[in-house]
Amino acid sequence: MSREELTRALQAEPAEARRILVRVWETGSPVDRCAAAHWLADRQDSAQEELRWDLRALGAARAAEPAEVRGFFPSLHLNLGDVYRRLGDLPRAREHLAAAQAALGALADDDYGRMIRGGVARLADRLGRG
């Protein structure tokens, strides 16, 4: 599967996007599998299913070449921290928050980096109140 298919999935209707992303998950490289699972997590109807795909994305990132996925880890851990928070597992949420914070150095000072840093700050705030 190709990056073009991943891009096409982002522009497709939800059902078609899921089909494309599942196909990439099943046949892609570790990097493509990571991206597909990461995006599939955001398209789930339940927090439990979201968690399942977020964990798959993290596993795929860990199986990939570190240089290829270094920038994924802050977002992966942010998403895991948030879904664990929503599921009421605050210790795991805090573990992933700490991992996201530790990985922030991999991000550039661009729109994406600022978005992820903002998400990590909001999660820290939410967990501080939790």
VOPAGU-2260 file (C-alpha; in pm, 1 decimal, decimal comma):
REM VOPAGU-2260
SITE   aa  ch    i         X         Y         Z
SITE  MET   A    0       0,0       0,0       0,0
SITE  SER   A    1     114,0     352,2     -60,6
SITE  ARG   A    2     114,9     694,4      98,0
SITE  GLU   A    3    -128,4     794,2    -176,2
SITE  GLU   A    4    -380,8     544,4     -39,6
SITE  LEU   A    5    -341,1     690,0     308,5
SITE  THR   A    6    -398,9    1038,1     168,3
SITE  ARG   A    7    -701,6     913,9     -29,3
SITE  ALA   A    8    -844,9     764,5     290,5
SITE  LEU   A    9    -834,5    1101,9     461,8
SITE  GLN   A   10   -1048,1    1248,7     183,5
SITE  ALA   A   11   -1292,4     957,4     150,8
SITE  GLU   A   12   -1633,2     905,2     303,1
SITE  PRO   A   13   -1607,4     734,7     646,3
SITE  ALA   A   14   -1693,6     380,8     533,2
SITE  GLU   A   15   -1454,6     395,9     236,8
SITE  ALA   A   16   -1184,6     552,8     454,4
SITE  ARG   A   17   -1211,5     264,2     699,2
SITE  ARG   A   18   -1186,5       8,9     416,2
SITE  ILE   A   19    -874,3     175,8     276,4
SITE  LEU   A   20    -712,3     211,2     617,7
SITE  VAL   A   21    -784,9    -149,6     715,2
SITE  ARG   A   22    -630,2    -264,6     386,9
SITE  VAL   A   23    -320,0     -55,1     460,6
SITE  TRP   A   24    -311,0    -197,6     813,9
SITE  GLU   A   25    -323,1    -551,7     675,3
SITE  THR   A   26     -64,5    -510,6     398,6
SITE  GLY   A   27     145,6    -200,3     459,5
SITE  SER   A   28     493,4    -139,6     589,7
SITE  PRO   A   29     531,8     -76,9     964,8
SITE  VAL   A   30     525,8     299,2     902,6
SITE  ASP   A   31     212,9     278,1     688,4
SITE  ARG   A   32      52,3      41,0     940,4
SITE  CYS   A   33     127,7     290,7    1215,7
SITE  ALA   A   34     -33,1     576,6    1022,3
SITE  ALA   A   35    -335,5     366,3     924,6
SITE  ALA   A   36    -399,7     245,7    1280,1
SITE  HIS   A   37    -345,0     597,0    1417,8
SITE  TRP   A   38    -607,7     735,1    1181,1
SITE  LEU   A   39    -840,9     437,7    1231,3
SITE  ALA   A   40    -838,7     502,2    1605,3
SITE  ASP   A   41    -988,1     846,4    1545,7
SITE  ARG   A   42   -1266,6     696,2    1336,6
SITE  GLN   A   43   -1402,9     452,9    1595,9
SITE  ASP   A   44   -1744,1     475,0    1758,7
SITE  SER   A   45   -1632,6     359,8    2103,2
SITE  ALA   A   46   -1342,7     444,4    2330,0
SITE  GLN   A   47   -1261,2      73,6    2363,5
SITE  GLU   A   48   -1222,9      33,6    1986,6
SITE  GLU   A   49   -1025,5     357,3    1972,5
SITE  LEU   A   50    -791,8     219,6    2239,0
SITE  ARG   A   51    -747,0    -102,1    2044,6
SITE  TRP   A   52    -637,6      86,3    1731,2
SITE  ASP   A   53    -421,5     330,6    1929,0
SITE  LEU   A   54    -236,0      34,6    2081,8
SITE  ARG   A   55    -193,3    -120,0    1738,2
SITE  ALA   A   56     -50,5     207,7    1609,2
SITE  LEU   A   57     199,4     218,2    1894,9
SITE  GLY   A   58     300,5    -142,7    1830,0
SITE  ALA   A   59     351,4     -71,4    1459,8
SITE  ALA   A   60     561,9     234,8    1542,1
SITE  ARG   A   61     778,6      28,3    1771,5
SITE  ALA   A   62     828,9    -225,4    1489,7
SITE  ALA   A   63     935,3      40,8    1239,1
SITE  GLU   A   64    1274,5     199,6    1187,0
SITE  PRO   A   65    1308,1     458,4    1465,0
SITE  ALA   A   66    1405,8     741,2    1231,0
SITE  GLU   A   67    1090,1     687,3    1024,2
SITE  VAL   A   68     844,6     714,7    1314,2
SITE  ARG   A   69    1017,2     934,7    1570,4
SITE  GLY   A   70     767,3    1214,5    1513,1
SITE  PHE   A   71     469,3     982,4    1562,0
SITE  PHE   A   72     538,5     903,6    1926,8
SITE  PRO   A   73     419,6    1231,4    2085,1
SITE  SER   A   74      84,8    1202,3    1907,9
SITE  LEU   A   75      51,5     828,1    1969,8
SITE  HIS   A   76     109,4     871,8    2342,0
SITE  LEU   A   77    -115,4    1178,4    2352,9
SITE  ASN   A   78    -401,0     978,8    2200,0
SITE  LEU   A   79    -343,0     686,4    2433,7
SITE  GLY   A   80    -329,9     916,1    2734,9
SITE  ASP   A   81    -655,2    1079,1    2633,4
SITE  VAL   A   82    -842,5     755,9    2565,4
SITE  TYR   A   83    -723,5     603,6    2893,2
SITE  ARG   A   84    -841,6     922,6    3067,8
SITE  ARG   A   85   -1184,3     892,1    2906,7
SITE  LEU   A   86   -1199,8     526,3    3009,9
SITE  GLY   A   87   -1116,9     622,0    3369,1
SITE  ASP   A   88    -772,6     457,7    3381,6
SITE  LEU   A   89    -586,0     758,7    3518,6
SITE  PRO   A   90    -259,2     579,0    3603,8
SITE  ARG   A   91    -219,2     461,7    3243,0
SITE  ALA   A   92    -329,4     801,0    3116,9
SITE  ARG   A   93     -52,8     963,6    3320,1
SITE  GLU   A   94     203,9     710,2    3193,4
SITE  HIS   A   95     124,2     799,9    2834,9
SITE  LEU   A   96     117,2    1171,0    2915,5
SITE  ALA   A   97     471,1    1138,1    3054,2
SITE  ALA   A   98     578,8     945,7    2742,0
SITE  ALA   A   99     424,4    1212,3    2517,1
SITE  GLN   A  100     600,4    1487,3    2709,2
SITE  ALA   A  101     930,7    1302,2    2685,5
SITE  ALA   A  102     892,2    1265,1    2307,7
SITE  LEU   A  103     800,9    1627,9    2230,8
SITE  GLY   A  104    1158,6    1703,6    2127,0
SITE  ALA   A  105    1098,6    1503,2    1809,5
SITE  LEU   A  106     852,6    1764,0    1684,8
SITE  ALA   A  107     939,5    2062,5    1470,0
SITE  ASP   A  108     825,8    2412,9    1555,1
SITE  ASP   A  109     552,4    2405,8    1293,1
SITE  ASP   A  110     171,5    2387,3    1292,9
SITE  TYR   A  111     170,3    2012,1    1358,4
SITE  GLY   A  112     422,2    2039,9    1641,1
SITE  ARG   A  113     227,0    2323,7    1801,7
SITE  MET   A  114     -98,1    2127,9    1769,4
SITE  ILE   A  115      48,7    1822,3    1942,5
SITE  ARG   A  116     219,2    2031,7    2212,2
SITE  GLY   A  117    -114,1    2205,6    2276,5
SITE  GLY   A  118    -289,7    1868,9    2302,8
SITE  VAL   A  119     -29,8    1743,5    2549,4
SITE  ALA   A  120     -70,8    2060,7    2757,9
SITE  ARG   A  121    -450,9    2019,3    2759,7
SITE  LEU   A  122    -420,3    1654,0    2860,6
SITE  ALA   A  123    -184,1    1749,6    3142,5
SITE  ASP   A  124    -436,6    2006,7    3258,6
SITE  ARG   A  125    -722,8    1756,5    3246,3
SITE  LEU   A  126    -525,0    1496,3    3436,6
SITE  GLY   A  127    -418,2    1755,9    3691,0
SITE  ARG   A  128    -782,9    1809,2    3773,3
SITE  GLY   A  129    -860,6    1435,5    3758,7
